[in-house]
């Protein structure tokens, strides 16, 4: 995902492959809030997920669009 494609309030999906018990990955959804000010790794966007702000990698995200 490219930065210009994201707008505040967009619903984004990310596949979490970090859990060893789920080899197929878990789909996570969050609301895009802003770009990280000074990312220290690949996590460059801030999303609201599971009741808190979380850092995600933009290139691993996809905007969920109901019109598709």
RONU-373069 format. One record per residue: residue in one letter; chain; z, y, x of N, C-alpha, C in turn. Coordinates in Angstrom, 1 decimal, m for minus. Each point is the difference from the previous one (the first is absolute). Layout:
<pts>
@residuo = a	cadena = A	npz = Z	npy = Y	npx = X	capz = Z	capy = Y	capx = X	cpz = Z	cpy = Y	cpx = X;
...
</pts>
This chain:
<pts>
@residuo = x	cadena = A	npz = 0.0	npy = m1.2	npx = 0.8	capz = 0.0	capy = 1.2	capx = m0.8	cpz = 0.0	cpy = 1.2	cpx = 0.9;
@residuo = x	cadena = A	npz = m0.8	npy = 1.0	npx = m0.3	capz = m0.1	capy = 1.3	capx = 0.7	cpz = 1.0	cpy = 1.0	cpx = m0.6;
@residuo = x	cadena = A	npz = 0.5	npy = 0.8	npx = 0.8	capz = 1.0	capy = 1.0	capx = m0.5	cpz = m0.6	cpy = 0.9	cpx = m1.1;
@residuo = x	cadena = A	npz = m1.2	npy = 0.5	npx = 0.0	capz = m0.5	capy = 0.8	capx = m1.0	cpz = 0.0	cpy = m0.7	cpx = m1.4;
@residuo = x	cadena = A	npz = 0.0	npy = m1.3	npx = 0.0	capz = m0.1	capy = m0.8	capx = m1.3	cpz = 1.3	cpy = 0.1	cpx = m0.7;
@residuo = x	cadena = A	npz = 1.1	npy = 0.2	npx = 0.7	capz = 1.3	capy = 0.0	capx = m0.7	cpz = 0.4	cpy = 1.3	cpx = m0.5;
@residuo = x	cadena = A	npz = 0.5	npy = 0.0	npx = m1.3	capz = 0.6	capy = 1.2	capx = m0.6	cpz = 1.4	cpy = m0.3	cpx = m0.4;
@residuo = x	cadena = A	npz = 0.8	npy = 1.0	npx = 0.0	capz = 1.4	capy = m0.1	capx = m0.4	cpz = 0.1	cpy = m0.6	cpx = m1.4;
@residuo = x	cadena = A	npz = 0.8	npy = m1.0	npx = m0.2	capz = 0.1	capy = m0.7	capx = m1.3	cpz = m0.9	cpy = m1.2	cpx = m0.2;
@residuo = x	cadena = A	npz = m0.9	npy = m0.2	npx = 1.0	capz = m0.9	capy = m1.2	capx = m0.1	cpz = 0.9	cpy = m1.3	cpx = 0.1;
@residuo = x	cadena = A	npz = m0.4	npy = m1.0	npx = m0.8	capz = 0.6	capy = m1.3	capx = 0.0	cpz = m0.7	cpy = m0.8	cpx = 1.1;
@residuo = x	cadena = A	npz = 0.7	npy = m0.5	npx = 1.0	capz = m0.7	capy = m0.7	capx = 1.1	cpz = 0.6	cpy = m1.4	cpx = 0.0;
@residuo = x	cadena = A	npz = m0.9	npy = m0.9	npx = 0.5	capz = 0.4	capy = m1.4	capx = 0.2	cpz = 0.0	cpy = m0.4	cpx = 1.4;
@residuo = x	cadena = A	npz = 0.9	npy = m0.8	npx = 0.5	capz = 0.1	capy = m0.5	capx = 1.4	cpz = 0.3	cpy = m1.4	cpx = m0.1;
@residuo = x	cadena = A	npz = m0.6	npy = m0.9	npx = 0.8	capz = 0.3	capy = m1.4	capx = 0.1	cpz = 0.9	cpy = m0.2	cpx = 1.2;
@residuo = x	cadena = A	npz = 1.2	npy = m0.5	npx = m0.3	capz = 1.1	capy = m0.3	capx = 1.0	cpz = m0.2	cpy = m1.4	cpx = 0.5;
@residuo = x	cadena = A	npz = m0.4	npy = m0.1	npx = 1.3	capz = m0.1	capy = m1.3	capx = 0.6	cpz = 1.1	cpy = m0.2	cpx = 1.0;
@residuo = x	cadena = A	npz = 1.1	npy = 0.8	npx = 0.0	capz = 1.1	capy = m0.1	capx = 0.9	cpz = 1.0	cpy = m1.1	cpx = m0.3;
@residuo = x	cadena = A	npz = 0.0	npy = m0.5	npx = m1.2	capz = 0.9	capy = m1.1	capx = m0.4	cpz = m0.5	cpy = m1.3	cpx = 0.3;
@residuo = x	cadena = A	npz = 0.6	npy = m0.8	npx = 0.9	capz = m0.5	capy = m1.3	capx = 0.4	cpz = 0.0	cpy = m1.0	cpx = m1.1;
@residuo = x	cadena = A	npz = 0.7	npy = 0.2	npx = m1.1	capz = 0.1	capy = m1.0	capx = m1.1	cpz = m1.2	cpy = 0.2	cpx = m0.9;
@residuo = x	cadena = A	npz = m0.7	npy = 1.1	npx = 0.1	capz = m1.2	capy = 0.3	capx = m0.9	cpz = m1.2	cpy = 0.1	cpx = 0.9;
@residuo = x	cadena = A	npz = m0.7	npy = m1.1	npx = 0.3	capz = m1.2	capy = 0.1	capx = 0.9	cpz = m1.2	cpy = 0.8	cpx = m0.7;
@residuo = x	cadena = A	npz = 0.0	npy = 0.1	npx = m1.3	capz = m1.1	capy = 0.7	capx = m0.7	cpz = 0.3	cpy = 1.5	cpx = m0.1;
@residuo = x	cadena = A	npz = 1.2	npy = 0.4	npx = 0.3	capz = 0.4	capy = 1.4	capx = m0.2	cpz = 0.5	cpy = 0.3	cpx = m1.3;
@residuo = x	cadena = A	npz = 0.7	npy = 1.1	npx = m0.1	capz = 0.5	capy = 0.5	capx = m1.3	cpz = m0.6	cpy = 1.4	cpx = m0.2;
@residuo = x	cadena = A	npz = m0.5	npy = 0.2	npx = m1.2	capz = m0.6	capy = 1.3	capx = m0.4	cpz = 1.2	cpy = 1.0	cpx = m0.3;
@residuo = x	cadena = A	npz = 0.0	npy = 1.1	npx = 0.6	capz = 1.0	capy = 1.0	capx = m0.2	cpz = m0.7	cpy = 1.3	cpx = m0.5;
@residuo = x	cadena = A	npz = 0.7	npy = 0.7	npx = m0.9	capz = m0.6	capy = 1.2	capx = m0.6	cpz = 1.0	cpy = 1.2	cpx = 0.3;
@residuo = x	cadena = A	npz = m0.6	npy = 1.2	npx = 0.2	capz = 0.8	capy = 1.1	capx = 0.2	cpz = m0.7	cpy = 1.3	cpx = m0.4;
@residuo = x	cadena = A	npz = 0.7	npy = 1.1	npx = m0.1	capz = m0.6	capy = 1.3	capx = m0.3	cpz = m0.1	cpy = 0.8	cpx = 1.2;
@residuo = x	cadena = A	npz = m1.2	npy = 0.5	npx = 0.4	capz = m0.2	capy = 0.8	capx = 1.2	cpz = 0.7	cpy = 1.3	cpx = m0.2;
@residuo = x	cadena = A	npz = 0.8	npy = 0.4	npx = 1.0	capz = 0.7	capy = 1.2	capx = 0.0	cpz = m0.5	cpy = 1.0	cpx = 1.0;
@residuo = x	cadena = A	npz = m0.2	npy = m0.4	npx = 1.2	capz = m0.5	capy = 0.9	capx = 1.1	cpz = m0.4	cpy = m0.8	cpx = 1.2;
@residuo = x	cadena = A	npz = m0.6	npy = 0.7	npx = 1.0	capz = m0.3	capy = m0.5	capx = 1.3	cpz = 1.2	cpy = 0.1	cpx = 0.9;
@residuo = x	cadena = A	npz = 0.2	npy = m0.9	npx = 0.8	capz = 1.2	capy = 0.1	capx = 0.9	cpz = m0.3	cpy = 1.1	cpx = 1.0;
@residuo = x	cadena = A	npz = 1.1	npy = 0.8	npx = 0.3	capz = m0.1	capy = 1.1	capx = 0.8	cpz = m0.4	cpy = m0.3	cpx = 1.5;
@residuo = x	cadena = A	npz = 0.7	npy = m0.9	npx = 0.6	capz = m0.3	capy = m0.5	capx = 1.3	cpz = 0.2	cpy = m1.5	cpx = 0.1;
@residuo = x	cadena = A	npz = m0.9	npy = m0.8	npx = m0.4	capz = 0.1	capy = m1.4	capx = 0.0	cpz = 0.2	cpy = m0.6	cpx = 1.4;
@residuo = x	cadena = A	npz = 0.9	npy = m0.9	npx = 0.2	capz = 0.3	capy = m0.6	capx = 1.3	cpz = m0.8	cpy = m1.3	cpx = 0.2;
@residuo = x	cadena = A	npz = m0.5	npy = m0.5	npx = m1.1	capz = m0.8	capy = m1.2	capx = 0.1	cpz = m1.1	cpy = 0.1	cpx = m1.1;
@residuo = x	cadena = A	npz = m0.5	npy = m1.1	npx = m0.5	capz = m1.2	capy = 0.0	capx = m0.9	cpz = 0.4	cpy = 0.5	cpx = m1.4;
@residuo = x	cadena = A	npz = 1.3	npy = 0.0	npx = m0.3	capz = 0.5	capy = 0.4	capx = m1.3	cpz = m0.1	cpy = 1.6	cpx = m0.2;
@residuo = x	cadena = A	npz = m1.1	npy = 0.4	npx = m0.6	capz = m0.3	capy = 1.4	capx = 0.0	cpz = 0.0	cpy = 0.7	cpx = m1.4;
@residuo = x	cadena = A	npz = 0.4	npy = m0.8	npx = m1.1	capz = 0.1	capy = 0.6	capx = m1.3	cpz = 1.4	cpy = m0.3	cpx = m0.6;
@residuo = x	cadena = A	npz = 0.5	npy = 0.9	npx = m0.8	capz = 1.3	capy = m0.2	capx = m0.7	cpz = m0.3	cpy = m0.3	cpx = m1.4;
@residuo = x	cadena = A	npz = 0.5	npy = m1.1	npx = m0.5	capz = m0.1	capy = m0.4	capx = m1.4	cpz = 1.4	cpy = m0.2	cpx = m0.6;
@residuo = x	cadena = A	npz = 0.0	npy = 0.1	npx = m1.3	capz = 1.2	capy = m0.3	capx = m0.8	cpz = m0.1	cpy = m1.4	cpx = m0.5;
@residuo = x	cadena = A	npz = 0.8	npy = m0.9	npx = 0.6	capz = 0.0	capy = m1.4	capx = m0.4	cpz = 1.4	cpy = m0.6	cpx = 0.0;
@residuo = x	cadena = A	npz = 0.2	npy = m0.7	npx = m1.1	capz = 1.3	capy = m0.7	capx = m0.2	cpz = 1.2	cpy = 1.0	cpx = 0.0;
@residuo = x	cadena = A	npz = m0.2	npy = 1.2	npx = m0.5	capz = 1.1	capy = 0.9	capx = m0.2	cpz = 0.3	cpy = 0.9	cpx = 1.2;
@residuo = x	cadena = A	npz = m0.9	npy = m0.1	npx = 1.1	capz = 0.2	capy = 0.8	capx = 1.2	cpz = m1.3	cpy = 0.4	cpx = 0.7;
@residuo = x	cadena = A	npz = 0.1	npy = 0.9	npx = 0.8	capz = m1.2	capy = 0.4	capx = 0.8	cpz = m0.2	cpy = m1.0	cpx = 1.1;
@residuo = x	cadena = A	npz = m1.2	npy = m0.5	npx = 0.2	capz = m0.4	capy = m1.0	capx = 1.0	cpz = m1.2	cpy = 0.4	cpx = 0.8;
@residuo = x	cadena = A	npz = m0.1	npy = m0.3	npx = 1.2	capz = m1.2	capy = 0.2	capx = 0.8	cpz = m0.9	cpy = m1.2	cpx = 0.0;
@residuo = x	cadena = A	npz = m1.3	npy = 0.3	npx = m0.3	capz = m1.0	capy = m1.0	capx = 0.0	cpz = m1.2	cpy = 0.4	cpx = 0.8;
@residuo = x	cadena = A	npz = m0.8	npy = m1.0	npx = 0.4	capz = m1.3	capy = 0.3	capx = 0.7	cpz = m1.1	cpy = 0.3	cpx = m1.0;
@residuo = x	cadena = A	npz = m0.6	npy = 1.2	npx = 0.2	capz = m1.0	capy = 0.4	capx = m1.0	cpz = m1.2	cpy = m0.9	cpx = 0.1;
@residuo = x	cadena = A	npz = m0.4	npy = m0.5	npx = 1.1	capz = m1.2	capy = m0.9	capx = 0.1	cpz = 0.2	cpy = m1.3	cpx = m0.6;
@residuo = x	cadena = A	npz = 1.2	npy = m0.4	npx = m0.3	capz = 0.3	capy = m1.3	capx = m0.7	cpz = 0.2	cpy = 0.2	cpx = m1.5;
@residuo = x	cadena = A	npz = m0.2	npy = 1.2	npx = m0.5	capz = 0.3	capy = 0.3	capx = m1.4	cpz = m1.3	cpy = 0.2	cpx = m0.8;
@residuo = x	cadena = A	npz = 0.1	npy = m0.2	npx = m1.3	capz = m1.1	capy = 0.2	capx = m0.9	cpz = 0.5	cpy = 0.7	cpx = m1.2;
@residuo = x	cadena = A	npz = m0.8	npy = 1.0	npx = m0.4	capz = 0.4	capy = 0.8	capx = m1.2	cpz = m0.3	cpy = m0.9	cpx = m1.3;
@residuo = x	cadena = A	npz = 1.0	npy = m0.1	npx = m0.8	capz = m0.2	capy = m0.7	capx = m1.3	cpz = m0.6	cpy = 0.9	cpx = m1.0;
@residuo = x	cadena = A	npz = m1.2	npy = m0.3	npx = m0.5	capz = m0.7	capy = 0.9	capx = m0.8	cpz = m0.3	cpy = m0.8	cpx = m1.3;
@residuo = x	cadena = A	npz = 0.5	npy = 0.5	npx = m1.1	capz = m0.1	capy = m0.7	capx = m1.3	cpz = m1.5	cpy = 0.0	cpx = m0.5;
@residuo = x	cadena = A	npz = m0.8	npy = 1.0	npx = 0.4	capz = m1.3	capy = 0.1	capx = m0.5	cpz = m1.0	cpy = m1.1	cpx = 0.6;
@residuo = x	cadena = A	npz = 0.5	npy = m0.7	npx = 1.0	capz = m0.9	capy = m1.1	capx = 0.6	cpz = 0.1	cpy = m1.2	cpx = m0.8;
</pts>
